[in-house]
């Protein structure tokens, strides 16, 4: 009969904590399944294989460990009942989650897909958001089942308290997590019942933003203001006007046309003035 126990591994991590793992011993041979969690040795009760009460959120943490231990014991009993001869390695492989079925590998796949698809703007914006979620997790990986409403609310509070960011920016971080979660569901790595977004869960709702625009008189003043030809300010004004004339062309598209802007500006302004005069 195999024995299953949660143990503290001896290899210390950079933050001073030690990783936790399920140890399976069968025929004196041990195999380990890392849980993606770590804890400082002073908070670990070795005799009872649980976090001490002095550990923050110890009850929630111990419930997680108990659930994983129960799942492992159930799987071991199932396999040993079906087959008398089974090794500790075989037991471990039957319990260990599918490779990539946790957040960090899926986040990497998500970012790699953006890059390979040529969506560099989204990649440059989403990569830091993924990194901030990793910081919140203190470098540990996490299963998708653990990404629930409570965790995401704590993440939002963490962002606002440590980064001094707006509500909209915090929501942008949640949008990335939602995209990665949806990707995992698509690849059948997690059941959709664990999806933490939607009705009675986390709702993605962007706050209304105040947009300040220029009126026609202000645009004309900008067109006619005297600036040193070829200066940085002249160039910035030309780029902005070029985008404005084309109904808010995206900056990335404007920069593609950057070399033509100086030559086209005077012609475009004359065209705009003709339209205004005909009103």
N, C-alpha and C positions, 0 to 999 in steps of 0.2 A: 504494500500500500504506500503510495507516494505521500509525502508531507508537504504542505504548502504554507508558507509564512511570509509576511512582509518584513524586510530587513533594511537596515541602513548600510549602504555600500561604503567602502573605505576610501575611495578616491574623492578627495575634497575638490569642490568646484571653486571657481575664481571668487565668488561672493562669500566664501567661507562655509557654505552649506554642503550637505552630502546627499547624493541621489538616493531615492527610495526604489526598491524593486521587490517583485514577488519571487521568492526563492522556492524552487521545486526540487525536492530530493527524492530520487528513486534509485534503489539498488546502490546507495552510497554515492551516487553521482548527482551533482547539482547543476541546475540551469536557472537562468535569471531572466525576468521580464521587467524592464525598466518602466516605471509608471509616469515618467515625465514630470515628477515632483521631487523637490529637495527640501531639506530642513537642517537647521543647525543642530549639532549633536547635543547641545544643552537642553534642547526642547524635545528630544526623543526618549521615550520610555522603552528601553530595549526589552525589558522583561515582558511587557504587555503588547509590544509591537504597535505602539500608538503615540500620537503627539501628546505631550504633557498639557495640562490645563493652562499653563503660563504661555503657551504658544497662541498667537493671535488667531481668532476664528478656529480654535482647536476642534470644536464640535463639528463644524462643517467639514474640516479637513479629515477628521477621523471617520466621518460618515462616508466620505469618498473612498478612503482606504478599505473600510469594511465592505463596501459594495464591490470593489475590485477583488478583494480576497474571497468573497462569497461566490462571485462569478467564476473565479479560477478553481475553487473547490468543486463547484458544480460540474465544470468541464472535465476535471480530472476524474471525478466519480463516473461520469458518463463514458469516458474513454476506457477506464479500467473495467467497467462493467461489460462493455462491448468486446474488449480484447484483453486477455490476461497479460500477455507480454507487450509492454509498451515502455519505451525509454523516457527519461526525463526530458530529453531534447524533443521527442515527439509530442510530449505533453505541452512543453513550452510553445512549440510551433502551432499547436491547436488553439492555444489561448491568446497568443500575441496578435494584436490587431493587424489588419492588412497594411503593408508598407505604404506610407503616404496618406494614411487615413487620419492624420492629425493636422493641425492648423499650419505649422511652419512649412512642411513639404508642399502643401497645397498653395500656400502664399507664394512660394518660390515658383511653382508652376504657373500661377496666375501672372506674376510679373514677367516671367520668361515669355509667356504667350503674347503679352502686350508688346514686348520688345521685338519679337519675331514678326508680329503683325505690322510693325512700323508705327505703332501708336506711342511715339516717344513722349509726347506731351503728357499723356495719361500715365505713362511709366514714371516720368520724373516727378509727377504729383503724388502717385500712389505708393511709390517705394518708401518715402519718409513716413507715410501713414502706417504702413505695415511695420516699419521699424519702431514706431512709437507704441504699437500694440505689443511688440516683443519686449520693449522696455517695461511696460506695465506688467507683463508676465514674468519679469525678472530673468529673462533668458530661457525659461522653461517652455517646453512644447505643451500643447493642450489638445485634448480631444474635442471634436465638434459638439459632443453631447454636453460638455461643460460650458460651452459658450451660450449662456442663457441670458434672460433679461436682467437678472441681478448683476451678473458679471459686466454686461455692457453698460449698465447704469454707473457702475463703479468706475469703468474705464472713462466715461464721459466726465465724471467728477475729477478723475485723475488728470485728464487733459486740461481742464479749465483751471485747476489749482497749480499745476506745474508749468504749463506753457502759456498761461494768460491768453487763451485764444477765445474767439467768438463762438456763439452757438452754432453758426453755420459751418465753421471749420470743424467743430466737433462732430457734426452730422456727416460731413464729408468722410471722416474716418470710419464711421459706422457703415457708410455706403460701400466702402472697400471691403470691410469684413463681410457684409451681406453678399457681395459679388463672389468672394472666395467660398463662402458657405454654399451658395447656389451651385458653384462649380463642383464642390464635393458631392452634393446631392445628384447632380447630373452624371457623375462617374460612379454612382451607387456606393459611395464610401460612407455615407451616413443617411439614416432614414429621415424623410422629410418631416416626420413628426417632431423632430428636435429643432426645426427651423425657428429661430428666436424672433423673427420679424413678422409683423402683420397685426391682425385684430387681437386685442387683449394682450399683445406682446410689445416689442419695441417698434414704434412707428417712425418711419423716416418722413419728417415734415420740415421743409426748409422755412426758416422765418422770412418774413417779407423784408426786402432790402430797400434802402432809400437810394434811388438813383438820381444823381444831379446832372442835368443836361444843359447844354448851351442853347440860347434862343438864336434866331436868325441874325439879329444885330450883333451879338457877341461873336458869331462865326465870321461875319464880315470884318469885324475889328481884328480878328486873328489873321484873316487873309491879308490884311493891309498893313499890319504892324511892320515897322522897319527893323530888320535884323541883318546882321553881317552875312553877306552871301557866302554860303558854304560852311557857316558856323554850326556848332552842335545844336544850338537852339533853332536855327533855320531848318536844319535837317529834321529835327523832331517835329516842328510845325508842319513841314511838308508831308511827313509820314502820317501824322494824325489827320490832316485834311484829306489826304488820298484815301485813307480808310473811311472817313466820314462821307466823302462824295459817293463811295460805292456801298452805301447803306450799312456801314459797320463791318467791313471786311475783316476777317480774323487776322490777328497780328502775324501769324505764321505765313499766311498768304501774301500779306503786305510785304514782308521781308523778302519773299521770292521775287517780288516786283521792284525791290529796293533800288536797283540800278537804274530803273527807268523813271523813278518818281520825279526827280528834278526836271527832266525834260517834259514830262507830262503835266506838271503842276500848273504852269501858266495857261496851257491849253484848256485844262480842266476847269480852272477858275473862270476863264472867259466863257466857257460853255455854261457854267452855273449862272453867271451874271446874265447871259442871254435868256436863260429860262426864267430868271427872276423878273427881268424887264418885261417879259411877255405876259406876266400874270395880270 
